Amino acid sequence: MNLAAHVPIADKLTTPPSVPFDRRLSGGFTHGSSIAPGAARSVGILSTYPPTQCGLASFASSLRSGLLADRPDTPVGVVRIGSTTAGPDDAAVAHVLDGEAVADSHEAADALNQFDMVIIQHEFGIYGGADGEQILEIVNAVRAPIVLVAHTVPARPSINQRRILESLVESVDVVVTMSRTARLLLLADYRAEPGKIMLIPHGAAPVRRDVRRPADGAQPVILTWGLLGPGKGIELGIAALSVMDPATPRPTYVVAGQTHPKVFARDGEGYRSFLTEHAGRLGVQHLVRFIPGYLSTDHLGRLLAQADVVLLPYDSQEQVTSGVLAEALAAGVPVVSTAFPHAVELLAGGRGGLVVPHDDPEAIAAALTRIFTEPGLADAMSTHNAKVTTAVSWPTVARRYRQVFDGLLRRSLGPVR
């Protein structure tokens, strides 16, 4: 593959869209459009997307909604990866990428070329080929300016992962990271140009929440949610319950979410069964409550409104982006997390939560106990975390992306005469 053939941004802008997909979405633009010169007139997103149930699909759907809220007269379409099942928002779907062949890649690129700005969500496991290398074929065939959202930046990549990510960083026009750690890794280890990397936080939906304190007589609620599978460390959270001081208010540990589809395909509900048996062996099964199924935004909001602490006991020591962490902070909930990079970055100083070592149930128990019992600590953490809500709301995050789009286009078009 000749990545050098990826069309420079100035040349991309001279290539007219092949199909007026924007008209199908909005009835077409008129000369009276309120879009300013040099602003993106249509945006395409390449990503998993509902009805697929995963964090990346939720991210793409929320970002699209935020972009439309910010500028309703700018169509935002989707090239959906994987699922051919009809979804609730199929009017937005310009194409479905459901194969690995070069022809499939070119069809996806042709659909993206209908837009004058493209957002590509990147994780290694969602595209075809080894480590998702199909994405290189797509990028090579896209003429529109590309903003790459880097959800994963490994500190210890395989040779092929490094090759893919370095090629992507070199070929696209802007790379968005959601943490300083990811940005520094790209600069230090992936030969990224500093001016190409933009830091935009992970978005989160607002949640109304009143702080509940154990002193009020309420049983504390610990919440972990997301797609379940080995590596989530939930067994450590369960173990922490068993070593907590009996004098501490006995909490309920709510574990919400469905088993990760890839884990389910391989092992069925083996991990969930293991967790249930683990709780029974430790004598804390009465303190653990499982809520199966993928969480809607409203359902998650209700759970967050009831939570006293969000627990992230993940095994990973490389995770540079966590949507769960962003949503917990935006909901104003204190957090206890293992020391993965995004948590270390956002929870530095202990103002919004506590970071604990990996694989250490005693440390988790001590951190939970401190939040439940230390006067004023939970309130201070909640107040601190609630301050980030506006900064990470999806409309605010979407405006940051708009600024990136418009800056790219203005820079390429030159001064408006």
C-alpha positions in Angstrom: 0.0 0.0 0.0 1.3 3.4 -0.9 0.3 5.7 2.0 2.1 8.5 0.3 -0.7 8.5 -2.2 -3.1 9.7 0.4 -4.4 13.0 -1.1 -3.1 16.2 0.6 -5.8 18.2 2.2 -5.6 21.1 -0.3 -6.2 18.7 -3.2 -9.0 16.9 -1.3 -11.0 20.1 -1.1 -11.0 20.5 -4.8 -12.6 17.1 -5.4 -16.5 17.5 -5.4 -18.6 14.9 -3.5 -19.7 12.1 -5.8 -23.2 11.7 -4.3 -25.2 14.5 -2.7 -25.8 12.5 0.5 -26.4 15.8 2.4 -29.6 16.3 0.4 -30.9 12.9 1.5 -30.4 13.9 5.1 -31.5 17.6 5.1 -33.1 18.4 1.8 -29.9 20.0 0.5 -28.3 23.4 1.2 -29.5 26.7 -0.2 -27.6 29.9 -0.7 -29.2 31.1 2.5 -27.4 28.5 4.6 -26.1 30.0 7.9 -22.8 28.0 7.6 -19.9 30.4 7.4 -17.3 30.3 4.6 -14.6 27.8 5.4 -16.9 25.8 7.7 -17.6 22.1 7.2 -20.8 21.6 5.2 -21.1 17.9 5.9 -19.4 15.5 8.2 -18.9 11.7 7.9 -18.1 9.4 10.8 -16.5 6.0 10.3 -17.2 3.9 13.4 -19.2 1.1 15.0 -22.6 2.5 15.6 -26.0 1.5 17.1 -27.5 -1.1 17.0 -24.0 -2.3 17.9 -23.6 -2.1 21.6 -20.1 -1.0 22.6 -18.4 2.1 23.9 -17.2 3.2 20.5 -20.7 3.0 19.0 -22.1 5.0 21.9 -19.2 7.6 21.5 -20.0 8.0 17.7 -23.7 8.3 18.3 -23.2 10.9 21.1 -20.7 12.9 19.1 -23.0 12.9 16.1 -25.9 14.2 18.3 -23.6 16.8 19.7 -22.5 18.0 16.2 -26.1 18.2 15.1 -27.1 20.1 18.2 -24.3 22.6 17.6 -25.1 23.1 13.9 -28.4 21.5 12.9 -28.1 22.6 9.2 -24.9 20.5 8.8 -25.6 16.9 7.9 -23.6 14.3 9.9 -23.6 10.8 8.3 -22.2 7.5 9.3 -20.3 4.7 7.7 -21.1 1.9 10.1 -18.7 -0.9 10.8 -19.9 -4.4 11.2 -23.6 -4.6 12.0 -26.0 -5.0 9.1 -29.0 -5.2 11.5 -31.3 -2.2 11.2 -30.8 0.4 13.9 -32.8 3.2 15.4 -30.8 5.8 13.5 -30.4 4.2 10.1 -31.4 7.4 8.2 -27.9 8.7 9.1 -26.1 5.6 7.8 -24.6 6.2 4.4 -22.9 2.8 4.1 -22.2 -0.4 6.1 -18.7 -1.8 6.1 -19.2 -5.5 6.7 -16.2 -7.1 4.9 -12.4 -7.1 4.8 -11.8 -7.2 1.1 -10.2 -4.3 -0.7 -13.5 -3.7 -2.5 -15.2 -3.3 0.8 -12.6 -0.8 1.9 -13.0 1.2 -1.3 -16.8 1.2 -1.0 -16.5 2.6 2.6 -14.0 5.3 1.3 -16.4 6.2 -1.5 -19.1 6.7 1.0 -16.9 8.9 3.2 -15.9 10.9 0.1 -19.5 12.2 -0.1 -18.6 14.4 2.9 -16.2 17.3 3.1 -14.9 16.3 6.6 -14.3 12.8 7.9 -14.0 11.5 11.5 -12.4 8.1 11.9 -12.8 6.3 15.2 -9.8 4.0 15.7 -9.3 1.0 17.9 -7.3 -2.0 16.7 -10.1 -4.6 17.0 -12.9 -3.1 14.9 -11.5 -3.2 11.4 -10.6 -6.2 9.3 -7.1 -7.8 8.9 -4.3 -8.3 11.4 -4.7 -5.7 14.2 -7.4 -4.0 12.0 -4.9 -3.0 9.3 -7.9 -2.6 6.9 -8.1 1.0 8.1 -5.0 1.8 6.1 -6.7 0.9 2.9 -9.6 3.1 3.8 -7.5 6.1 4.8 -5.5 5.8 1.6 -8.7 6.1 -0.5 -10.4 9.0 1.3 -10.0 12.4 -0.3 -11.7 14.5 2.4 -9.7 15.9 5.4 -9.5 13.2 8.1 -9.7 13.7 11.8 -8.6 10.5 13.6 -9.8 9.8 17.1 -7.2 7.6 18.8 -9.0 5.6 21.5 -6.0 3.3 22.1 -2.3 4.2 22.1 -0.3 1.2 23.3 2.8 1.9 25.3 4.1 -1.5 24.3 2.7 -2.1 20.9 3.4 -5.1 18.7 5.4 -4.5 15.6 2.3 -4.5 13.5 0.3 -2.2 15.8 3.2 0.3 15.7 3.3 0.1 11.9 -0.5 0.7 11.7 -0.7 3.6 14.1 2.4 5.3 12.8 1.0 5.1 9.3 -2.3 6.5 10.4 -0.7 9.4 12.3 1.4 10.3 9.3 -1.5 10.0 6.8 -4.4 11.9 8.5 -4.7 15.6 9.0 -5.5 15.8 12.7 -5.2 13.2 15.5 -7.5 13.7 18.5 -6.5 12.1 21.8 -8.6 12.2 25.0 -5.7 12.3 27.5 -2.3 13.9 27.9 -0.8 10.5 28.3 -2.0 9.4 24.8 -0.7 12.7 23.3 2.8 12.2 24.9 2.9 8.6 23.7 2.2 9.6 20.2 4.8 12.3 20.2 7.5 10.2 21.9 6.9 6.7 20.4 4.9 7.2 17.2 6.8 10.0 15.5 3.7 12.3 15.5 4.1 16.0 14.6 3.2 18.1 17.6 1.0 20.5 15.6 -1.1 17.5 14.4 -2.2 16.3 17.8 -5.3 17.8 19.5 -6.5 17.0 23.0 -10.3 16.9 23.3 -11.8 15.2 26.4 -14.1 12.2 26.2 -17.7 13.4 26.2 -20.3 12.5 28.8 -24.0 12.9 29.3 -25.2 15.1 32.2 -26.6 13.3 35.2 -28.7 14.8 38.0 -27.4 13.5 41.3 -27.9 14.3 45.0 -25.1 13.1 47.2 -26.1 10.3 49.5 -24.0 9.7 52.6 -23.7 6.6 54.7 -24.3 8.8 57.7 -27.8 9.5 56.4 -28.6 5.8 57.1 -28.5 4.8 53.4 -26.5 1.7 52.5 -23.5 2.8 50.4 -23.7 1.8 46.7 -20.6 1.0 44.7 -21.1 0.9 40.9 -19.0 -0.8 38.2 -20.5 -0.9 34.7 -19.5 -1.7 31.1 -19.0 -4.7 28.9 -17.9 -7.6 31.2 -15.0 -9.9 30.6 -11.7 -10.9 32.0 -9.5 -7.9 32.6 -12.2 -5.8 34.1 -11.0 -6.8 37.6 -14.5 -7.1 39.1 -13.3 -10.1 41.1 -11.0 -7.7 42.9 -13.9 -5.4 43.8 -15.8 -8.5 45.2 -12.7 -9.5 47.1 -12.5 -6.0 48.6 -15.9 -6.4 50.1 -14.7 -9.4 52.0 -11.8 -7.6 53.7 -13.6 -4.4 54.6 -13.8 -3.7 58.3 -17.1 -5.0 59.6 -17.5 -1.6 61.4 -17.7 0.1 58.0 -21.2 0.5 56.6 -21.8 -2.6 54.5 -22.1 -1.5 50.8 -24.0 -2.9 47.9 -21.8 -3.6 44.9 -23.7 -3.1 41.7 -22.1 -4.7 38.6 -24.1 -3.6 35.5 -23.6 -4.5 31.9 -23.7 -7.3 29.4 -20.8 -9.7 28.7 -18.6 -8.4 25.9 -19.8 -10.0 22.6 -16.4 -11.4 21.8 -16.0 -12.9 25.3 -19.6 -14.3 25.1 -18.9 -15.9 21.7 -15.8 -17.6 23.1 -16.8 -18.4 26.7 -20.6 -17.7 27.0 -21.4 -16.4 30.5 -18.4 -18.1 32.1 -16.9 -14.9 33.5 -20.2 -13.8 35.1 -20.6 -17.3 36.6 -17.1 -17.1 37.9 -17.9 -13.8 39.6 -21.1 -15.2 41.2 -19.2 -18.2 42.5 -16.3 -16.0 43.7 -18.7 -13.9 45.7 -20.3 -17.0 47.2 -16.9 -18.5 48.2 -16.0 -15.2 50.0 -19.3 -15.0 51.7 -20.4 -11.6 50.2 -22.9 -12.8 47.6 -25.6 -10.9 49.5 -23.7 -7.7 48.9 -23.3 -8.1 45.1 -26.0 -7.3 42.6 -25.7 -8.0 38.9 -27.7 -6.0 36.4 -27.3 -7.8 33.0 -27.8 -6.3 29.6 -26.5 -3.3 27.8 -27.2 0.0 29.6 -29.2 2.7 27.8 -28.2 6.3 28.6 -31.2 6.8 30.8 -30.6 3.5 32.7 -27.0 4.4 33.3 -28.1 7.9 34.4 -30.4 6.4 37.1 -27.6 4.1 38.3 -25.1 6.9 38.6 -27.7 9.1 40.4 -27.8 6.3 43.1 -24.1 5.6 43.3 -21.9 6.7 46.1 -18.7 5.5 44.5 -17.7 4.3 41.0 -15.2 1.5 41.1 -12.8 0.9 38.2 -10.7 -2.1 39.3 -9.3 -2.7 35.8 -6.3 -5.0 35.2 -5.0 -2.8 32.3 -1.9 -0.7 32.9 -2.1 1.0 29.5 -5.6 2.3 29.1 -5.2 5.9 28.0 -8.9 6.6 27.5 -11.8 5.5 29.7 -15.3 6.6 28.8 -16.6 5.1 32.1 -14.2 7.3 34.0 -15.2 10.4 32.1 -18.9 9.7 32.7 -18.4 9.0 36.4 -16.6 12.3 36.9 -19.2 14.2 34.9 -21.9 12.7 37.1 -20.1 14.1 40.2 -19.5 10.6 41.7 -16.3 9.9 43.7 -14.1 7.3 41.9 -11.8 4.5 43.2 -9.6 3.2 40.3 -6.6 1.1 39.7 -3.6 3.1 38.4 -4.2 2.9 34.6 -2.9 6.1 32.8 -6.1 7.9 32.3 -7.1 7.5 35.9 -3.7 8.6 37.2 -4.1 11.7 35.0 -7.6 12.7 35.9 -7.5 11.7 39.6 -4.1 13.2 40.4 -4.1 14.8 43.8 -7.1 12.8 45.1 -9.6 15.6 44.6 -12.0 13.6 42.5 -11.2 10.1 43.7 -8.5 7.7 44.8 -6.0 5.7 42.8 -5.0 2.3 44.1 -2.4 -0.3 43.0 -3.4 -3.1 40.6 -4.4 -6.5 41.9 -4.8 -5.2 45.5 -8.2 -5.9 47.1 -7.0 -4.5 50.5 -6.1 -1.2 48.9 -9.5 -1.0 47.2 -11.2 -1.8 50.5 -9.2 0.9 52.3 -10.0 3.5 49.6 -13.7 2.7 49.7 -13.7 2.8 53.5 -12.1 6.2 53.5 -14.7 7.7 51.1 -17.5 6.2 53.1 -16.3 7.3 56.6 -14.0 10.3 56.3 -16.1 13.5 57.1 -16.5 15.7 54.1 -14.4 13.7 51.7 -17.2 12.3 49.5 -18.9 15.8 49.3 -15.6 17.4 48.4 -14.9 14.8 45.6 -18.5 15.1 44.3 -18.2 18.9 44.2 -14.9 18.8 42.4 -16.1 16.2 39.8 -19.3 18.1 39.1 -17.2 21.0 37.9 -16.1 19.1 34.9 -19.6 18.4 33.7 -19.9 21.4 31.4 -16.4 20.9 30.0 -17.1 17.4 28.9 -20.8 17.6 27.9 -21.3 16.3 24.4 -22.4 19.7 23.0 -19.2 21.3 24.4 -17.0 18.4 23.1 -18.7 18.6 19.7 -18.0 22.4 19.4 -14.3 21.5 20.0 -14.4 19.1 17.1 -16.2 21.8 15.0 -13.3 24.2 15.8 -10.9 21.6 14.5 -12.9 21.1 11.3 -13.2 24.7 10.6 -9.6 25.4 11.3 -8.5 22.7 8.9 -10.7 24.1 6.1 -9.8 27.7 6.7 -6.1 26.9 6.7 -6.4 25.0 3.4 -8.6 27.5 1.7 -6.4 30.4 2.6 -7.6 34.0 3.4 -11.2 34.7 2.5 -11.2 37.6 0.0 
